[in-house]
Amino acid sequence: MKYTYRILALALFSAVLAGCATNGHQKSAAPAMSAADASTDKNVEAALKAEPQLAGSKINSEAKDGAVTLTGNVKNAWLKYLAETTAKKASGVKSVKNSIKVEQ
Protein backbone atom coordinates (compact mmCIF):
# COMPACT_ATOMS: atom_id res chain seq x y z
CA MET A 1 0.00 0.00 0.00
CA LYS A 2 2.85 2.38 0.89
CA TYR A 3 4.47 1.57 -2.43
CA THR A 4 1.28 2.52 -4.31
CA TYR A 5 1.09 5.90 -2.54
CA ARG A 6 4.71 6.62 -3.39
CA ILE A 7 4.09 5.86 -7.07
CA LEU A 8 0.98 8.08 -7.10
CA ALA A 9 2.85 10.88 -5.34
CA LEU A 10 5.72 10.60 -7.82
CA ALA A 11 3.31 10.65 -10.77
CA LEU A 12 1.52 13.72 -9.37
CA PHE A 13 4.83 15.49 -8.74
CA SER A 14 5.99 14.71 -12.30
CA ALA A 15 2.74 16.07 -13.74
CA VAL A 16 3.12 19.30 -11.75
CA LEU A 17 6.70 19.76 -12.95
CA ALA A 18 5.72 19.08 -16.55
CA GLY A 19 2.96 21.70 -16.29
CA CYS A 20 5.42 24.27 -14.93
CA ALA A 21 7.86 23.68 -17.76
CA THR A 22 5.42 24.82 -20.45
CA ASN A 23 3.34 27.76 -19.30
CA GLY A 24 2.21 28.93 -22.75
CA HIS A 25 4.05 32.25 -22.44
CA GLN A 26 7.17 31.27 -24.27
CA LYS A 27 8.22 33.54 -27.11
CA SER A 28 8.55 32.09 -30.54
CA ALA A 29 11.50 32.87 -32.75
CA ALA A 30 11.45 36.34 -34.31
CA PRO A 31 10.17 36.35 -37.87
CA ALA A 32 12.83 36.60 -40.52
CA MET A 33 13.56 40.01 -42.01
CA SER A 34 11.92 40.53 -45.39
CA ALA A 35 14.08 41.01 -48.48
CA ALA A 36 13.01 44.66 -48.72
CA ASP A 37 13.91 45.29 -45.08
CA ALA A 38 17.26 43.55 -45.49
CA SER A 39 17.98 45.71 -48.55
CA THR A 40 16.98 48.90 -46.72
CA ASP A 41 19.11 47.92 -43.74
CA LYS A 42 22.14 47.31 -46.01
CA ASN A 43 21.59 50.66 -47.72
CA VAL A 44 21.49 52.48 -44.36
CA GLU A 45 24.60 50.71 -43.08
CA ALA A 46 26.45 51.52 -46.31
CA ALA A 47 25.42 55.19 -46.10
CA LEU A 48 26.55 55.43 -42.48
CA LYS A 49 29.89 53.81 -43.29
CA ALA A 50 30.39 56.15 -46.24
CA GLU A 51 30.04 59.23 -44.02
CA PRO A 52 33.62 60.09 -42.92
CA GLN A 53 32.51 62.01 -39.81
CA LEU A 54 30.78 58.89 -38.48
CA ALA A 55 33.93 56.74 -38.74
CA GLY A 56 34.52 54.98 -35.44
CA SER A 57 30.94 55.50 -34.23
CA LYS A 58 29.07 52.46 -32.99
CA ILE A 59 25.73 52.74 -34.78
CA ASN A 60 23.34 49.89 -35.52
CA SER A 61 20.28 49.99 -37.76
CA GLU A 62 17.19 47.84 -38.05
CA ALA A 63 14.57 48.24 -40.78
CA LYS A 64 10.94 47.14 -40.67
CA ASP A 65 8.61 48.12 -43.51
CA GLY A 66 10.87 51.05 -44.41
CA ALA A 67 10.94 52.38 -40.85
CA VAL A 68 14.54 52.41 -39.64
CA THR A 69 15.58 52.46 -35.99
CA LEU A 70 19.09 53.66 -35.18
CA THR A 71 20.77 52.60 -31.95
CA GLY A 72 24.25 52.86 -30.54
CA ASN A 73 26.54 55.56 -29.19
CA VAL A 74 28.18 58.66 -30.65
CA LYS A 75 30.47 61.31 -29.17
CA ASN A 76 28.20 64.35 -29.59
CA ALA A 77 24.76 65.62 -30.63
CA TRP A 78 26.01 66.65 -34.08
CA LEU A 79 26.99 63.06 -34.91
CA LYS A 80 23.58 61.85 -33.71
CA TYR A 81 21.90 64.34 -36.04
CA LEU A 82 24.26 63.46 -38.90
CA ALA A 83 23.51 59.74 -38.53
CA GLU A 84 19.78 60.41 -38.71
CA THR A 85 19.97 62.66 -41.77
CA THR A 86 22.34 60.23 -43.50
CA ALA A 87 19.98 57.31 -42.83
CA LYS A 88 16.98 59.27 -44.15
CA LYS A 89 18.74 59.65 -47.52
CA ALA A 90 19.31 55.90 -47.96
CA SER A 91 17.22 54.04 -50.51
CA GLY A 92 14.10 52.37 -49.13
CA VAL A 93 13.87 54.48 -45.96
CA LYS A 94 10.44 55.90 -45.18
CA SER A 95 11.12 57.11 -41.64
CA VAL A 96 13.89 57.10 -39.04
CA LYS A 97 13.63 56.68 -35.27
CA ASN A 98 16.85 57.93 -33.76
CA SER A 99 17.57 56.10 -30.49
CA ILE A 100 21.30 56.82 -30.57
CA LYS A 101 22.77 57.86 -27.24
CA VAL A 102 25.31 60.69 -26.91
CA GLU A 103 28.26 59.66 -24.74
CA GLN A 104 28.89 61.97 -21.80
Backbone atoms as SQL, in Angstrom:
CREATE TABLE atoms (id INTEGER PRIMARY KEY, chain TEXT, resi INTEGER, resn TEXT, atom TEXT, x REAL, y REAL, z REAL);
INSERT INTO atoms VALUES
  (1, 'A', 1, 'MET', 'N', 0.819, -1.185, 0.000),
  (2, 'A', 1, 'MET', 'CA', 0.000, 0.000, 0.000),
  (3, 'A', 1, 'MET', 'C', 0.868, 1.257, 0.000),
  (4, 'A', 2, 'LYS', 'N', 1.940, 1.245, 0.855),
  (5, 'A', 2, 'LYS', 'CA', 2.845, 2.378, 0.891),
  (6, 'A', 2, 'LYS', 'C', 3.494, 2.598, -0.467),
  (7, 'A', 3, 'TYR', 'N', 3.821, 1.517, -1.120),
  (8, 'A', 3, 'TYR', 'CA', 4.465, 1.571, -2.430),
  (9, 'A', 3, 'TYR', 'C', 3.544, 2.242, -3.442),
  (10, 'A', 4, 'THR', 'N', 2.262, 1.940, -3.405),
  (11, 'A', 4, 'THR', 'CA', 1.278, 2.519, -4.314),
  (12, 'A', 4, 'THR', 'C', 1.169, 4.022, -4.095),
  (13, 'A', 5, 'TYR', 'N', 1.151, 4.471, -2.835),
  (14, 'A', 5, 'TYR', 'CA', 1.086, 5.905, -2.537),
  (15, 'A', 5, 'TYR', 'C', 2.324, 6.641, -3.043),
  (16, 'A', 6, 'ARG', 'N', 3.468, 5.995, -2.900),
  (17, 'A', 6, 'ARG', 'CA', 4.712, 6.621, -3.389),
  (18, 'A', 6, 'ARG', 'C', 4.674, 6.795, -4.913),
  (19, 'A', 7, 'ILE', 'N', 4.180, 5.782, -5.606),
  (20, 'A', 7, 'ILE', 'CA', 4.087, 5.862, -7.067),
  (21, 'A', 7, 'ILE', 'C', 3.101, 6.957, -7.467),
  (22, 'A', 8, 'LEU', 'N', 1.970, 7.035, -6.790),
  (23, 'A', 8, 'LEU', 'CA', 0.983, 8.078, -7.096),
  (24, 'A', 8, 'LEU', 'C', 1.548, 9.472, -6.794),
  (25, 'A', 9, 'ALA', 'N', 2.251, 9.601, -5.694),
  (26, 'A', 9, 'ALA', 'CA', 2.848, 10.885, -5.335),
  (27, 'A', 9, 'ALA', 'C', 3.898, 11.285, -6.369),
  (28, 'A', 10, 'LEU', 'N', 4.709, 10.336, -6.809),
  (29, 'A', 10, 'LEU', 'CA', 5.722, 10.603, -7.822),
  (30, 'A', 10, 'LEU', 'C', 5.080, 10.997, -9.149),
  (31, 'A', 11, 'ALA', 'N', 4.009, 10.329, -9.526),
  (32, 'A', 11, 'ALA', 'CA', 3.310, 10.653, -10.767),
  (33, 'A', 11, 'ALA', 'C', 2.697, 12.054, -10.688),
  (34, 'A', 12, 'LEU', 'N', 2.111, 12.398, -9.561),
  (35, 'A', 12, 'LEU', 'CA', 1.523, 13.724, -9.375),
  (36, 'A', 12, 'LEU', 'C', 2.611, 14.798, -9.416),
  (37, 'A', 13, 'PHE', 'N', 3.710, 14.547, -8.754),
  (38, 'A', 13, 'PHE', 'CA', 4.826, 15.490, -8.743),
  (39, 'A', 13, 'PHE', 'C', 5.382, 15.697, -10.157),
  (40, 'A', 14, 'SER', 'N', 5.504, 14.618, -10.915),
  (41, 'A', 14, 'SER', 'CA', 5.991, 14.711, -12.297),
  (42, 'A', 14, 'SER', 'C', 5.035, 15.518, -13.162),
  (43, 'A', 15, 'ALA', 'N', 3.740, 15.325, -12.965),
  (44, 'A', 15, 'ALA', 'CA', 2.744, 16.069, -13.737),
  (45, 'A', 15, 'ALA', 'C', 2.806, 17.565, -13.414),
  (46, 'A', 16, 'VAL', 'N', 3.006, 17.894, -12.152),
  (47, 'A', 16, 'VAL', 'CA', 3.118, 19.298, -11.755),
  (48, 'A', 16, 'VAL', 'C', 4.355, 19.918, -12.381),
  (49, 'A', 17, 'LEU', 'N', 5.468, 19.238, -12.341),
  (50, 'A', 17, 'LEU', 'CA', 6.698, 19.761, -12.945),
  (51, 'A', 17, 'LEU', 'C', 6.552, 19.922, -14.450),
  (52, 'A', 18, 'ALA', 'N', 5.914, 18.992, -15.098),
  (53, 'A', 18, 'ALA', 'CA', 5.715, 19.084, -16.549),
  (54, 'A', 18, 'ALA', 'C', 4.832, 20.279, -16.880),
  (55, 'A', 19, 'GLY', 'N', 3.823, 20.542, -16.073),
  (56, 'A', 19, 'GLY', 'CA', 2.958, 21.699, -16.289),
  (57, 'A', 19, 'GLY', 'C', 3.696, 23.007, -16.099),
  (58, 'A', 20, 'CYS', 'N', 4.634, 23.055, -15.176),
  (59, 'A', 20, 'CYS', 'CA', 5.423, 24.273, -14.932),
  (60, 'A', 20, 'CYS', 'C', 6.405, 24.535, -16.067),
  (61, 'A', 21, 'ALA', 'N', 6.852, 23.508, -16.716),
  (62, 'A', 21, 'ALA', 'CA', 7.859, 23.676, -17.764),
  (63, 'A', 21, 'ALA', 'C', 7.297, 24.357, -19.000),
  (64, 'A', 22, 'THR', 'N', 6.024, 24.178, -19.288),
  (65, 'A', 22, 'THR', 'CA', 5.419, 24.824, -20.454),
  (66, 'A', 22, 'THR', 'C', 4.219, 25.619, -19.989),
  (67, 'A', 23, 'ASN', 'N', 4.419, 26.931, -19.815),
  (68, 'A', 23, 'ASN', 'CA', 3.342, 27.758, -19.299),
  (69, 'A', 23, 'ASN', 'C', 2.585, 28.501, -20.393),
  (70, 'A', 24, 'GLY', 'N', 2.919, 28.289, -21.669),
  (71, 'A', 24, 'GLY', 'CA', 2.207, 28.927, -22.749),
  (72, 'A', 24, 'GLY', 'C', 2.641, 30.359, -23.017),
  (73, 'A', 25, 'HIS', 'N', 3.595, 30.877, -22.262),
  (74, 'A', 25, 'HIS', 'CA', 4.049, 32.254, -22.440),
  (75, 'A', 25, 'HIS', 'C', 5.440, 32.319, -23.048),
  (76, 'A', 26, 'GLN', 'N', 5.851, 31.271, -23.673),
  (77, 'A', 26, 'GLN', 'CA', 7.174, 31.266, -24.268),
  (78, 'A', 26, 'GLN', 'C', 7.129, 31.982, -25.599),
  (79, 'A', 27, 'LYS', 'N', 8.153, 32.794, -25.856),
  (80, 'A', 27, 'LYS', 'CA', 8.219, 33.538, -27.107),
  (81, 'A', 27, 'LYS', 'C', 8.682, 32.617, -28.221),
  (82, 'A', 28, 'SER', 'N', 8.097, 32.837, -29.383),
  (83, 'A', 28, 'SER', 'CA', 8.548, 32.086, -30.545),
  (84, 'A', 28, 'SER', 'C', 9.705, 32.850, -31.174),
  (85, 'A', 29, 'ALA', 'N', 10.373, 32.226, -32.077),
  (86, 'A', 29, 'ALA', 'CA', 11.499, 32.875, -32.750),
  (87, 'A', 29, 'ALA', 'C', 10.997, 34.084, -33.527),
  (88, 'A', 30, 'ALA', 'N', 11.822, 35.123, -33.578),
  (89, 'A', 30, 'ALA', 'CA', 11.446, 36.336, -34.306),
  (90, 'A', 30, 'ALA', 'C', 11.309, 36.007, -35.794),
  (91, 'A', 31, 'PRO', 'N', 10.328, 36.617, -36.437),
  (92, 'A', 31, 'PRO', 'CA', 10.172, 36.354, -37.869),
  (93, 'A', 31, 'PRO', 'C', 11.380, 36.871, -38.638),
  (94, 'A', 32, 'ALA', 'N', 11.682, 36.211, -39.718),
  (95, 'A', 32, 'ALA', 'CA', 12.833, 36.602, -40.521),
  (96, 'A', 32, 'ALA', 'C', 12.575, 37.957, -41.170),
  (97, 'A', 33, 'MET', 'N', 13.659, 38.705, -41.374),
  (98, 'A', 33, 'MET', 'CA', 13.559, 40.014, -42.009),
  (99, 'A', 33, 'MET', 'C', 13.217, 39.819, -43.481),
  (100, 'A', 34, 'SER', 'N', 12.294, 40.646, -43.983),
  (101, 'A', 34, 'SER', 'CA', 11.917, 40.533, -45.394),
  (102, 'A', 34, 'SER', 'C', 13.078, 40.987, -46.271),
  (103, 'A', 35, 'ALA', 'N', 13.018, 40.627, -47.540),
  (104, 'A', 35, 'ALA', 'CA', 14.084, 41.010, -48.481),
  (105, 'A', 35, 'ALA', 'C', 14.168, 42.530, -48.607),
  (106, 'A', 36, 'ALA', 'N', 13.012, 43.200, -48.620),
  (107, 'A', 36, 'ALA', 'CA', 13.008, 44.662, -48.723),
  (108, 'A', 36, 'ALA', 'C', 13.642, 45.300, -47.494),
  (109, 'A', 37, 'ASP', 'N', 13.319, 44.755, -46.310),
  (110, 'A', 37, 'ASP', 'CA', 13.905, 45.290, -45.077),
  (111, 'A', 37, 'ASP', 'C', 15.406, 45.042, -45.028),
  (112, 'A', 38, 'ALA', 'N', 15.829, 43.869, -45.472),
  (113, 'A', 38, 'ALA', 'CA', 17.259, 43.555, -45.492),
  (114, 'A', 38, 'ALA', 'C', 17.991, 44.506, -46.436),
  (115, 'A', 39, 'SER', 'N', 17.383, 44.791, -47.587),
  (116, 'A', 39, 'SER', 'CA', 17.984, 45.712, -48.550),
  (117, 'A', 39, 'SER', 'C', 18.071, 47.122, -47.974),
  (118, 'A', 40, 'THR', 'N', 16.988, 47.573, -47.339),
  (119, 'A', 40, 'THR', 'CA', 16.975, 48.902, -46.716),
  (120, 'A', 40, 'THR', 'C', 18.038, 48.984, -45.629),
  (121, 'A', 41, 'ASP', 'N', 18.122, 47.946, -44.820),
  (122, 'A', 41, 'ASP', 'CA', 19.112, 47.920, -43.741),
  (123, 'A', 41, 'ASP', 'C', 20.536, 48.003, -44.299),
  (124, 'A', 42, 'LYS', 'N', 20.809, 47.254, -45.372),
  (125, 'A', 42, 'LYS', 'CA', 22.141, 47.307, -46.007),
  (126, 'A', 42, 'LYS', 'C', 22.420, 48.703, -46.555),
  (127, 'A', 43, 'ASN', 'N', 21.423, 49.325, -47.167),
  (128, 'A', 43, 'ASN', 'CA', 21.593, 50.661, -47.716),
  (129, 'A', 43, 'ASN', 'C', 21.919, 51.679, -46.615),
  (130, 'A', 44, 'VAL', 'N', 21.235, 51.565, -45.483),
  (131, 'A', 44, 'VAL', 'CA', 21.492, 52.477, -44.364),
  (132, 'A', 44, 'VAL', 'C', 22.893, 52.257, -43.819),
  (133, 'A', 45, 'GLU', 'N', 23.260, 51.001, -43.608),
  (134, 'A', 45, 'GLU', 'CA', 24.598, 50.711, -43.081),
  (135, 'A', 45, 'GLU', 'C', 25.685, 51.214, -44.028),
  (136, 'A', 46, 'ALA', 'N', 25.474, 51.049, -45.328),
  (137, 'A', 46, 'ALA', 'CA', 26.451, 51.523, -46.308),
  (138, 'A', 46, 'ALA', 'C', 26.554, 53.046, -46.269),
  (139, 'A', 47, 'ALA', 'N', 25.416, 53.724, -46.161),
  (140, 'A', 47, 'ALA', 'CA', 25.417, 55.185, -46.102),
  (141, 'A', 47, 'ALA', 'C', 26.128, 55.685, -44.851),
  (142, 'A', 48, 'LEU', 'N', 25.893, 55.027, -43.723),
  (143, 'A', 48, 'LEU', 'CA', 26.545, 55.432, -42.476),
  (144, 'A', 48, 'LEU', 'C', 28.059, 55.213, -42.551),
  (145, 'A', 49, 'LYS', 'N', 28.466, 54.096, -43.154),
  (146, 'A', 49, 'LYS', 'CA', 29.894, 53.807, -43.287),
  (147, 'A', 49, 'LYS', 'C', 30.573, 54.765, -44.257),
  (148, 'A', 50, 'ALA', 'N', 29.824, 55.242, -45.235),
  (149, 'A', 50, 'ALA', 'CA', 30.394, 56.145, -46.240),
  (150, 'A', 50, 'ALA', 'C', 30.564, 57.567, -45.707),
  (151, 'A', 51, 'GLU', 'N', 29.932, 57.883, -44.598),
  (152, 'A', 51, 'GLU', 'CA', 30.039, 59.229, -44.024),
  (153, 'A', 51, 'GLU', 'C', 31.302, 59.307, -43.166),
  (154, 'A', 52, 'PRO', 'N', 32.329, 60.060, -43.619),
  (155, 'A', 52, 'PRO', 'CA', 33.616, 60.094, -42.915),
  (156, 'A', 52, 'PRO', 'C', 33.520, 60.571, -41.464),
  (157, 'A', 53, 'GLN', 'N', 32.610, 61.486, -41.183),
  (158, 'A', 53, 'GLN', 'CA', 32.511, 62.007, -39.815),
  (159, 'A', 53, 'GLN', 'C', 31.975, 60.975, -38.832),
  (160, 'A', 54, 'LEU', 'N', 31.334, 59.929, -39.349),
  (161, 'A', 54, 'LEU', 'CA', 30.785, 58.887, -38.480),
  (162, 'A', 54, 'LEU', 'C', 31.747, 57.714, -38.294),
  (163, 'A', 55, 'ALA', 'N', 32.932, 57.817, -38.878),
  (164, 'A', 55, 'ALA', 'CA', 33.927, 56.742, -38.737),
  (165, 'A', 55, 'ALA', 'C', 34.239, 56.534, -37.250),
  (166, 'A', 56, 'GLY', 'N', 34.225, 55.310, -36.834),
  (167, 'A', 56, 'GLY', 'CA', 34.517, 54.979, -35.440),
  (168, 'A', 56, 'GLY', 'C', 33.297, 55.013, -34.534),
  (169, 'A', 57, 'SER', 'N', 32.168, 55.494, -35.037),
  (170, 'A', 57, 'SER', 'CA', 30.943, 55.502, -34.234),
  (171, 'A', 57, 'SER', 'C', 30.336, 54.105, -34.224),
  (172, 'A', 58, 'LYS', 'N', 29.701, 53.777, -33.129),
  (173, 'A', 58, 'LYS', 'CA', 29.070, 52.463, -32.989),
  (174, 'A', 58, 'LYS', 'C', 27.569, 52.637, -33.189),
  (175, 'A', 59, 'ILE', 'N', 27.137, 52.533, -34.441),
  (176, 'A', 59, 'ILE', 'CA', 25.734, 52.741, -34.782),
  (177, 'A', 59, 'ILE', 'C', 25.187, 51.477, -35.434),
  (178, 'A', 60, 'ASN', 'N', 24.027, 51.044, -34.959),
  (179, 'A', 60, 'ASN', 'CA', 23.336, 49.887, -35.524),
  (180, 'A', 60, 'ASN', 'C', 22.019, 50.360, -36.126),
  (181, 'A', 61, 'SER', 'N', 21.567, 49.665, -37.146),
  (182, 'A', 61, 'SER', 'CA', 20.281, 49.995, -37.756),
  (183, 'A', 61, 'SER', 'C', 19.444, 48.738, -37.889),
  (184, 'A', 62, 'GLU', 'N', 18.123, 48.944, -37.833),
  (185, 'A', 62, 'GLU', 'CA', 17.190, 47.843, -38.048),
  (186, 'A', 62, 'GLU', 'C', 15.998, 48.404, -38.813),
  (187, 'A', 63, 'ALA', 'N', 15.666, 47.770, -39.932),
  (188, 'A', 63, 'ALA', 'CA', 14.572, 48.236, -40.780),
  (189, 'A', 63, 'ALA', 'C', 13.375, 47.314, -40.677),
  (190, 'A', 64, 'LYS', 'N', 12.198, 47.907, -40.653),
  (191, 'A', 64, 'LYS', 'CA', 10.942, 47.142, -40.674),
  (192, 'A', 64, 'LYS', 'C', 9.936, 47.956, -41.465),
  (193, 'A', 65, 'ASP', 'N', 9.565, 47.451, -42.610),
  (194, 'A', 65, 'ASP', 'CA', 8.613, 48.122, -43.506),
  (195, 'A', 65, 'ASP', 'C', 9.052, 49.546, -43.858),
  (196, 'A', 66, 'GLY', 'N', 10.331, 49.746, -44.034),
  (197, 'A', 66, 'GLY', 'CA', 10.865, 51.052, -44.407),
  (198, 'A', 66, 'GLY', 'C', 11.125, 51.977, -43.242),
  (199, 'A', 67, 'ALA', 'N', 10.680, 51.593, -42.052),
  (200, 'A', 67, 'ALA', 'CA', 10.938, 52.380, -40.851),
  (201, 'A', 67, 'ALA', 'C', 12.248, 51.887, -40.236),
  (202, 'A', 68, 'VAL', 'N', 13.210, 52.779, -40.126),
  (203, 'A', 68, 'VAL', 'CA', 14.543, 52.406, -39.641),
  (204, 'A', 68, 'VAL', 'C', 14.727, 52.918, -38.210),
  (205, 'A', 69, 'THR', 'N', 15.240, 52.068, -37.350),
  (206, 'A', 69, 'THR', 'CA', 15.582, 52.461, -35.991),
  (207, 'A', 69, 'THR', 'C', 17.095, 52.436, -35.862),
  (208, 'A', 70, 'LEU', 'N', 17.653, 53.554, -35.412),
  (209, 'A', 70, 'LEU', 'CA', 19.092, 53.661, -35.182),
  (210, 'A', 70, 'LEU', 'C', 19.362, 53.550, -33.690),
  (211, 'A', 71, 'THR', 'N', 20.346, 52.732, -33.340),
  (212, 'A', 71, 'THR', 'CA', 20.766, 52.598, -31.946),
  (213, 'A', 71, 'THR', 'C', 22.289, 52.650, -31.896),
  (214, 'A', 72, 'GLY', 'N', 22.809, 52.841, -30.720),
  (215, 'A', 72, 'GLY', 'CA', 24.254, 52.864, -30.538),
  (216, 'A', 72, 'GLY', 'C', 24.684, 54.098, -29.776),
  (217, 'A', 73, 'ASN', 'N', 25.962, 54.430, -29.905),
  (218, 'A', 73, 'ASN', 'CA', 26.544, 55.556, -29.188),
  (219, 'A', 73, 'ASN', 'C', 27.394, 56.399, -30.119),
  (220, 'A', 74, 'VAL', 'N', 27.322, 57.718, -29.930),
  (221, 'A', 74, 'VAL', 'CA', 28.183, 58.655, -30.648),
  (222, 'A', 74, 'VAL', 'C', 28.756, 59.649, -29.643),
  (223, 'A', 75, 'LYS', 'N', 29.763, 60.411, -30.085),
  (224, 'A', 75, 'LYS', 'CA', 30.472, 61.314, -29.174),
  (225, 'A', 75, 'LYS', 'C', 29.740, 62.616, -28.887),
  (226, 'A', 76, 'ASN', 'N', 28.888, 63.085, -29.830),
  (227, 'A', 76, 'ASN', 'CA', 28.202, 64.355, -29.591),
  (228, 'A', 76, 'ASN', 'C', 26.873, 64.415, -30.344),
  (229, 'A', 77, 'ALA', 'N', 26.101, 65.467, -30.047),
  (230, 'A', 77, 'ALA', 'CA', 24.765, 65.615, -30.632),
  (231, 'A', 77, 'ALA', 'C', 24.825, 65.809, -32.144),
  (232, 'A', 78, 'TRP', 'N', 25.879, 66.453, -32.639),
  (233, 'A', 78, 'TRP', 'CA', 26.015, 66.654, -34.085),
  (234, 'A', 78, 'TRP', 'C', 26.092, 65.307, -34.811),
  (235, 'A', 79, 'LEU', 'N', 26.861, 64.372, -34.276),
  (236, 'A', 79, 'LEU', 'CA', 26.991, 63.060, -34.907),
  (237, 'A', 79, 'LEU', 'C', 25.673, 62.287, -34.859),
  (238, 'A', 80, 'LYS', 'N', 24.901, 62.480, -33.805),
  (239, 'A', 80, 'LYS', 'CA', 23.581, 61.848, -33.714),
  (240, 'A', 80, 'LYS', 'C', 22.685, 62.394, -34.825),
  (241, 'A', 81, 'TYR', 'N', 22.685, 63.703, -34.988),
  (242, 'A', 81, 'TYR', 'CA', 21.897, 64.341, -36.042),
  (243, 'A', 81, 'TYR', 'C', 22.378, 63.895, -37.425),
  (244, 'A', 82, 'LEU', 'N', 23.684, 63.856, -37.612),
  (245, 'A', 82, 'LEU', 'CA', 24.260, 63.461, -38.899),
  (246, 'A', 82, 'LEU', 'C', 23.880, 62.021, -39.255),
  (247, 'A', 83, 'ALA', 'N', 23.900, 61.132, -38.280),
  (248, 'A', 83, 'ALA', 'CA', 23.513, 59.739, -38.526),
  (249, 'A', 83, 'ALA', 'C', 22.058, 59.659, -38.979),
  (250, 'A', 84, 'GLU', 'N', 21.201, 60.426, -38.343),
  (251, 'A', 84, 'GLU', 'CA', 19.778, 60.415, -38.712),
  (252, 'A', 84, 'GLU', 'C', 19.564, 60.952, -40.120),
  (253, 'A', 85, 'THR', 'N', 20.167, 62.081, -40.439),
  (254, 'A', 85, 'THR', 'CA', 19.973, 62.659, -41.769),
  (255, 'A', 85, 'THR', 'C', 20.598, 61.785, -42.852),
  (256, 'A', 86, 'THR', 'N', 21.701, 61.149, -42.548),
  (257, 'A', 86, 'THR', 'CA', 22.340, 60.233, -43.499),
  (258, 'A', 86, 'THR', 'C', 21.442, 59.023, -43.751),
  (259, 'A', 87, 'ALA', 'N', 20.863, 58.474, -42.689),
  (260, 'A', 87, 'ALA', 'CA', 19.981, 57.313, -42.827),
  (261, 'A', 87, 'ALA', 'C', 18.739, 57.668, -43.628),
  (262, 'A', 88, 'LYS', 'N', 18.191, 58.864, -43.437),
  (263, 'A', 88, 'LYS', 'CA', 16.982, 59.275, -44.155),
  (264, 'A', 88, 'LYS', 'C', 17.198, 59.317, -45.669),
  (265, 'A', 89, 'LYS', 'N', 18.427, 59.547, -46.092),
  (266, 'A', 89, 'LYS', 'CA', 18.744, 59.651, -47.520),
  (267, 'A', 89, 'LYS', 'C', 18.930, 58.285, -48.186),
  (268, 'A', 90, 'ALA', 'N', 19.059, 57.237, -47.403),
  (269, 'A', 90, 'ALA', 'CA', 19.310, 55.905, -47.963),
  (270, 'A', 90, 'ALA', 'C', 18.070, 55.381, -48.684),
  (271, 'A', 91, 'SER', 'N', 18.303, 54.606, -49.710),
  (272, 'A', 91, 'SER', 'CA', 17.224, 54.037, -50.511),
  (273, 'A', 91, 'SER', 'C', 16.362, 53.092, -49.681),
  (274, 'A', 92, 'GLY', 'N', 15.041, 53.250, -49.813),
  (275, 'A', 92, 'GLY', 'CA', 14.103, 52.366, -49.128),
  (276, 'A', 92, 'GLY', 'C', 13.636, 52.874, -47.778),
  (277, 'A', 93, 'VAL', 'N', 14.214, 53.963, -47.285),
  (278, 'A', 93, 'VAL', 'CA', 13.873, 54.483, -45.960),
  (279, 'A', 93, 'VAL', 'C', 12.648, 55.386, -46.063),
  (280, 'A', 94, 'LYS', 'N', 11.643, 55.076, -45.238),
  (281, 'A', 94, 'LYS', 'CA', 10.437, 55.903, -45.178),
  (282, 'A', 94, 'LYS', 'C', 10.457, 56.816, -43.958),
  (283, 'A', 95, 'SER', 'N', 11.020, 56.317, -42.853),
  (284, 'A', 95, 'SER', 'CA', 11.118, 57.106, -41.635),
  (285, 'A', 95, 'SER', 'C', 12.297, 56.603, -40.806),
  (286, 'A', 96, 'VAL', 'N', 12.764, 57.461, -39.893),
  (287, 'A', 96, 'VAL', 'CA', 13.891, 57.096, -39.040),
  (288, 'A', 96, 'VAL', 'C', 13.550, 57.431, -37.595),
  (289, 'A', 97, 'LYS', 'N', 13.727, 56.460, -36.714),
  (290, 'A', 97, 'LYS', 'CA', 13.627, 56.680, -35.270),
  (291, 'A', 97, 'LYS', 'C', 15.057, 56.676, -34.753),
  (292, 'A', 98, 'ASN', 'N', 15.478, 57.791, -34.212),
  (293, 'A', 98, 'ASN', 'CA', 16.855, 57.931, -33.760),
  (294, 'A', 98, 'ASN', 'C', 16.933, 57.663, -32.264),
  (295, 'A', 99, 'SER', 'N', 17.400, 56.483, -31.887),
  (296, 'A', 99, 'SER', 'CA', 17.569, 56.101, -30.490),
  (297, 'A', 99, 'SER', 'C', 19.045, 56.055, -30.098),
  (298, 'A', 100, 'ILE', 'N', 19.861, 56.763, -30.855),
  (299, 'A', 100, 'ILE', 'CA', 21.300, 56.816, -30.572),
  (300, 'A', 100, 'ILE', 'C', 21.519, 57.622, -29.300),
  (301, 'A', 101, 'LYS', 'N', 22.435, 57.156, -28.482),
  (302, 'A', 101, 'LYS', 'CA', 22.770, 57.864, -27.239),
  (303, 'A', 101, 'LYS', 'C', 24.067, 58.651, -27.440),
  (304, 'A', 102, 'VAL', 'N', 24.104, 59.853, -26.866),
  (305, 'A', 102, 'VAL', 'CA', 25.307, 60.691, -26.914),
  (306, 'A', 102, 'VAL', 'C', 26.132, 60.368, -25.665),
  (307, 'A', 103, 'GLU', 'N', 27.385, 59.992, -25.863),
  (308, 'A', 103, 'GLU', 'CA', 28.264, 59.662, -24.744),
  (309, 'A', 103, 'GLU', 'C', 28.567, 60.931, -23.955),
  (310, 'A', 104, 'GLN', 'N', 28.601, 60.810, -22.665),
  (311, 'A', 104, 'GLN', 'CA', 28.886, 61.965, -21.800),
  (312, 'A', 104, 'GLN', 'C', 30.342, 61.999, -21.429);
